[in-house]
Amino acid sequence: MKFNDALIGFALVLFAGLILWYTRDFPPMPGQEFGPSLFPRFIACGLLACGVALMVSGAKRWRAEPAVELSDWLRMPRLFVNFCLVVGGMVFYILLSDTLGFLFTMPIVLTVWIVALKTRWTIALPVAVVVTLLIHYIFYSVLKVPLPWGVLTDFAW
Protein backbone atom coordinates (compact mmCIF):
# COMPACT_ATOMS: atom_id res chain seq x y z
CA MET A 1 0.00 0.00 0.00
CA LYS A 2 1.37 3.37 -0.96
CA PHE A 3 0.30 6.68 0.55
CA ASN A 4 0.94 10.11 -0.87
CA ASP A 5 3.66 11.92 1.09
CA ALA A 6 1.19 14.63 2.08
CA LEU A 7 -0.89 12.11 4.05
CA ILE A 8 2.15 10.71 5.86
CA GLY A 9 3.37 14.24 6.54
CA PHE A 10 -0.02 15.18 7.98
CA ALA A 11 0.11 12.15 10.28
CA LEU A 12 3.62 13.16 11.44
CA VAL A 13 2.48 16.72 12.12
CA LEU A 14 -0.45 15.39 14.18
CA PHE A 15 1.86 13.05 16.10
CA ALA A 16 4.33 15.87 16.78
CA GLY A 17 1.46 18.04 18.01
CA LEU A 18 0.34 15.29 20.37
CA ILE A 19 3.87 14.97 21.78
CA LEU A 20 4.14 18.71 22.30
CA TRP A 21 0.72 18.81 23.95
CA TYR A 22 1.46 15.81 26.17
CA THR A 23 4.82 17.15 27.38
CA ARG A 24 3.49 20.58 28.33
CA ASP A 25 2.70 19.40 31.88
CA PHE A 26 5.94 17.57 32.59
CA PRO A 27 7.26 18.81 35.93
CA PRO A 28 10.48 20.88 35.95
CA MET A 29 13.63 19.40 37.43
CA PRO A 30 14.77 21.23 40.57
CA GLY A 31 18.11 22.95 40.13
CA GLN A 32 18.18 22.55 36.33
CA GLU A 33 17.17 24.86 33.54
CA PHE A 34 15.71 22.01 31.51
CA GLY A 35 13.38 19.21 32.48
CA PRO A 36 12.16 15.84 31.24
CA SER A 37 10.16 17.46 28.45
CA LEU A 38 13.23 18.77 26.62
CA PHE A 39 14.22 15.64 24.70
CA PRO A 40 10.66 14.65 23.63
CA ARG A 41 10.08 18.22 22.46
CA PHE A 42 13.26 18.15 20.35
CA ILE A 43 12.04 14.95 18.76
CA ALA A 44 8.59 16.47 18.23
CA CYS A 45 10.12 19.50 16.53
CA GLY A 46 12.10 17.21 14.21
CA LEU A 47 8.97 15.20 13.41
CA LEU A 48 7.08 18.43 12.80
CA ALA A 49 9.73 19.69 10.37
CA CYS A 50 9.81 16.36 8.53
CA GLY A 51 6.01 16.27 8.42
CA VAL A 52 5.80 19.73 6.92
CA ALA A 53 8.47 18.85 4.34
CA LEU A 54 6.56 15.70 3.38
CA MET A 55 3.30 17.63 3.13
CA VAL A 56 4.91 20.17 0.80
CA SER A 57 6.47 17.52 -1.44
CA GLY A 58 3.28 15.44 -1.46
CA ALA A 59 1.11 18.46 -2.30
CA LYS A 60 3.19 19.04 -5.43
CA ARG A 61 2.36 15.53 -6.67
CA TRP A 62 -1.21 15.37 -5.34
CA ARG A 63 -2.87 15.60 -8.77
CA ALA A 64 -0.33 13.40 -10.56
CA GLU A 65 -0.64 10.35 -8.31
CA PRO A 66 -3.43 8.88 -6.21
CA ALA A 67 -3.58 9.64 -2.48
CA VAL A 68 -3.68 5.91 -1.64
CA GLU A 69 -2.61 3.11 -3.95
CA LEU A 70 -3.32 -0.51 -3.04
CA SER A 71 -0.50 -3.01 -3.29
CA ASP A 72 -0.88 -6.11 -5.43
CA TRP A 73 -1.07 -8.42 -2.40
CA LEU A 74 -4.23 -6.63 -1.19
CA ARG A 75 -5.94 -7.72 -4.40
CA MET A 76 -5.20 -11.40 -3.71
CA PRO A 77 -7.85 -12.78 -1.33
CA ARG A 78 -5.64 -15.49 0.18
CA LEU A 79 -2.84 -13.07 1.09
CA PHE A 80 -5.32 -10.56 2.47
CA VAL A 81 -6.89 -13.30 4.65
CA ASN A 82 -3.42 -14.31 5.91
CA PHE A 83 -2.70 -10.68 6.80
CA CYS A 84 -6.00 -10.47 8.69
CA LEU A 85 -5.20 -13.73 10.50
CA VAL A 86 -1.85 -12.36 11.68
CA VAL A 87 -3.42 -9.14 12.95
CA GLY A 88 -6.33 -11.10 14.46
CA GLY A 89 -3.93 -13.50 16.17
CA MET A 90 -2.06 -10.63 17.77
CA VAL A 91 -5.30 -9.01 18.93
CA PHE A 92 -6.47 -12.40 20.25
CA TYR A 93 -3.22 -12.77 22.20
CA ILE A 94 -3.39 -9.22 23.60
CA LEU A 95 -7.00 -9.64 24.74
CA LEU A 96 -6.84 -13.17 26.14
CA SER A 97 -3.28 -13.91 27.24
CA ASP A 98 -3.75 -12.44 30.72
CA THR A 99 -6.89 -14.54 31.22
CA LEU A 100 -5.89 -17.81 29.54
CA GLY A 101 -2.13 -17.52 29.86
CA PHE A 102 0.67 -17.80 27.35
CA LEU A 103 0.68 -21.61 27.39
CA PHE A 104 -2.96 -21.78 26.25
CA THR A 105 -3.16 -18.71 24.01
CA MET A 106 -0.07 -19.23 21.84
CA PRO A 107 -0.85 -22.78 20.68
CA ILE A 108 -4.24 -21.58 19.45
CA VAL A 109 -2.73 -18.65 17.57
CA LEU A 110 0.14 -20.68 16.11
CA THR A 111 -2.14 -23.53 15.06
CA VAL A 112 -4.42 -21.14 13.15
CA TRP A 113 -1.43 -19.49 11.50
CA ILE A 114 0.18 -22.79 10.51
CA VAL A 115 -3.09 -24.19 9.15
CA ALA A 116 -3.52 -20.97 7.13
CA LEU A 117 -0.26 -21.91 5.40
CA LYS A 118 -2.02 -25.09 4.18
CA THR A 119 -0.58 -27.49 6.73
CA ARG A 120 -2.68 -30.35 8.10
CA TRP A 121 -4.10 -30.02 11.63
CA THR A 122 -2.35 -33.23 12.63
CA ILE A 123 0.99 -31.56 11.99
CA ALA A 124 0.07 -27.98 12.92
CA LEU A 125 -1.13 -28.69 16.46
CA PRO A 126 1.94 -30.63 17.70
CA VAL A 127 4.28 -28.11 16.06
CA ALA A 128 2.40 -25.23 17.70
CA VAL A 129 2.59 -26.88 21.12
CA VAL A 130 6.33 -27.65 20.82
CA VAL A 131 7.11 -24.15 19.53
CA THR A 132 5.06 -22.60 22.35
CA LEU A 133 6.94 -24.62 24.96
CA LEU A 134 10.27 -23.70 23.36
CA ILE A 135 9.38 -19.98 23.25
CA HIS A 136 8.18 -20.16 26.86
CA TYR A 137 11.41 -21.79 27.98
CA ILE A 138 13.59 -19.28 26.14
CA PHE A 139 11.71 -16.19 27.32
CA TYR A 140 10.67 -17.27 30.81
CA SER A 141 13.64 -19.34 31.96
CA VAL A 142 16.62 -18.11 29.95
CA LEU A 143 15.81 -14.44 29.32
CA LYS A 144 13.75 -14.02 32.52
CA VAL A 145 10.89 -12.27 30.68
CA PRO A 146 7.65 -12.71 32.63
CA LEU A 147 4.93 -14.30 30.53
CA PRO A 148 1.30 -14.38 31.62
CA TRP A 149 0.23 -17.59 33.39
CA GLY A 150 -3.53 -16.93 33.29
CA VAL A 151 -5.50 -19.93 34.53
CA LEU A 152 -2.24 -21.69 35.41
CA THR A 153 -1.12 -19.02 37.92
CA ASP A 154 -1.45 -21.48 40.82
CA PHE A 155 0.89 -23.92 39.00
CA ALA A 156 3.53 -21.41 37.85
CA TRP A 157 7.10 -22.59 38.30
C-alpha positions as CSV (number, residue, x, y, z in Angstrom):
1,M,0.0,0.0,0.0
2,K,1.4,3.4,-1.0
3,F,0.3,6.7,0.6
4,N,0.9,10.1,-0.9
5,D,3.7,11.9,1.1
6,A,1.2,14.6,2.1
7,L,-0.9,12.1,4.1
8,I,2.1,10.7,5.9
9,G,3.4,14.2,6.5
10,F,0.0,15.2,8.0
11,A,0.1,12.1,10.3
12,L,3.6,13.2,11.4
13,V,2.5,16.7,12.1
14,L,-0.5,15.4,14.2
15,F,1.9,13.0,16.1
16,A,4.3,15.9,16.8
17,G,1.5,18.0,18.0
18,L,0.3,15.3,20.4
19,I,3.9,15.0,21.8
20,L,4.1,18.7,22.3
21,W,0.7,18.8,24.0
22,Y,1.5,15.8,26.2
23,T,4.8,17.1,27.4
24,R,3.5,20.6,28.3
25,D,2.7,19.4,31.9
26,F,5.9,17.6,32.6
27,P,7.3,18.8,35.9
28,P,10.5,20.9,36.0
29,M,13.6,19.4,37.4
30,P,14.8,21.2,40.6
31,G,18.1,22.9,40.1
32,Q,18.2,22.6,36.3
33,E,17.2,24.9,33.5
34,F,15.7,22.0,31.5
35,G,13.4,19.2,32.5
36,P,12.2,15.8,31.2
37,S,10.2,17.5,28.4
38,L,13.2,18.8,26.6
39,F,14.2,15.6,24.7
40,P,10.7,14.7,23.6
41,R,10.1,18.2,22.5
42,F,13.3,18.2,20.4
43,I,12.0,14.9,18.8
44,A,8.6,16.5,18.2
45,C,10.1,19.5,16.5
46,G,12.1,17.2,14.2
47,L,9.0,15.2,13.4
48,L,7.1,18.4,12.8
49,A,9.7,19.7,10.4
50,C,9.8,16.4,8.5
51,G,6.0,16.3,8.4
52,V,5.8,19.7,6.9
53,A,8.5,18.9,4.3
54,L,6.6,15.7,3.4
55,M,3.3,17.6,3.1
56,V,4.9,20.2,0.8
57,S,6.5,17.5,-1.4
58,G,3.3,15.4,-1.5
59,A,1.1,18.5,-2.3
60,K,3.2,19.0,-5.4
61,R,2.4,15.5,-6.7
62,W,-1.2,15.4,-5.3
63,R,-2.9,15.6,-8.8
64,A,-0.3,13.4,-10.6
65,E,-0.6,10.4,-8.3
66,P,-3.4,8.9,-6.2
67,A,-3.6,9.6,-2.5
68,V,-3.7,5.9,-1.6
69,E,-2.6,3.1,-4.0
70,L,-3.3,-0.5,-3.0
71,S,-0.5,-3.0,-3.3
72,D,-0.9,-6.1,-5.4
73,W,-1.1,-8.4,-2.4
74,L,-4.2,-6.6,-1.2
75,R,-5.9,-7.7,-4.4
76,M,-5.2,-11.4,-3.7
77,P,-7.8,-12.8,-1.3
78,R,-5.6,-15.5,0.2
79,L,-2.8,-13.1,1.1
80,F,-5.3,-10.6,2.5
81,V,-6.9,-13.3,4.6
82,N,-3.4,-14.3,5.9
83,F,-2.7,-10.7,6.8
84,C,-6.0,-10.5,8.7
85,L,-5.2,-13.7,10.5
86,V,-1.8,-12.4,11.7
87,V,-3.4,-9.1,13.0
88,G,-6.3,-11.1,14.5
89,G,-3.9,-13.5,16.2
90,M,-2.1,-10.6,17.8
91,V,-5.3,-9.0,18.9
92,F,-6.5,-12.4,20.3
93,Y,-3.2,-12.8,22.2
94,I,-3.4,-9.2,23.6
95,L,-7.0,-9.6,24.7
96,L,-6.8,-13.2,26.1
97,S,-3.3,-13.9,27.2
98,D,-3.7,-12.4,30.7
99,T,-6.9,-14.5,31.2
100,L,-5.9,-17.8,29.5
101,G,-2.1,-17.5,29.9
102,F,0.7,-17.8,27.3
103,L,0.7,-21.6,27.4
104,F,-3.0,-21.8,26.3
105,T,-3.2,-18.7,24.0
106,M,-0.1,-19.2,21.8
107,P,-0.9,-22.8,20.7
108,I,-4.2,-21.6,19.4
109,V,-2.7,-18.7,17.6
110,L,0.1,-20.7,16.1
111,T,-2.1,-23.5,15.1
112,V,-4.4,-21.1,13.2
113,W,-1.4,-19.5,11.5
114,I,0.2,-22.8,10.5
115,V,-3.1,-24.2,9.1
116,A,-3.5,-21.0,7.1
117,L,-0.3,-21.9,5.4
118,K,-2.0,-25.1,4.2
119,T,-0.6,-27.5,6.7
120,R,-2.7,-30.4,8.1
121,W,-4.1,-30.0,11.6
122,T,-2.3,-33.2,12.6
123,I,1.0,-31.6,12.0
124,A,0.1,-28.0,12.9
125,L,-1.1,-28.7,16.5
126,P,1.9,-30.6,17.7
127,V,4.3,-28.1,16.1
128,A,2.4,-25.2,17.7
129,V,2.6,-26.9,21.1
130,V,6.3,-27.7,20.8
131,V,7.1,-24.1,19.5
132,T,5.1,-22.6,22.3
133,L,6.9,-24.6,25.0
134,L,10.3,-23.7,23.4
135,I,9.4,-20.0,23.3
136,H,8.2,-20.2,26.9
137,Y,11.4,-21.8,28.0
138,I,13.6,-19.3,26.1
139,F,11.7,-16.2,27.3
140,Y,10.7,-17.3,30.8
141,S,13.6,-19.3,32.0
142,V,16.6,-18.1,30.0
143,L,15.8,-14.4,29.3
144,K,13.7,-14.0,32.5
145,V,10.9,-12.3,30.7
146,P,7.6,-12.7,32.6
147,L,4.9,-14.3,30.5
148,P,1.3,-14.4,31.6
149,W,0.2,-17.6,33.4
150,G,-3.5,-16.9,33.3
151,V,-5.5,-19.9,34.5
152,L,-2.2,-21.7,35.4
153,T,-1.1,-19.0,37.9
154,D,-1.5,-21.5,40.8
155,F,0.9,-23.9,39.0
156,A,3.5,-21.4,37.9
157,W,7.1,-22.6,38.3
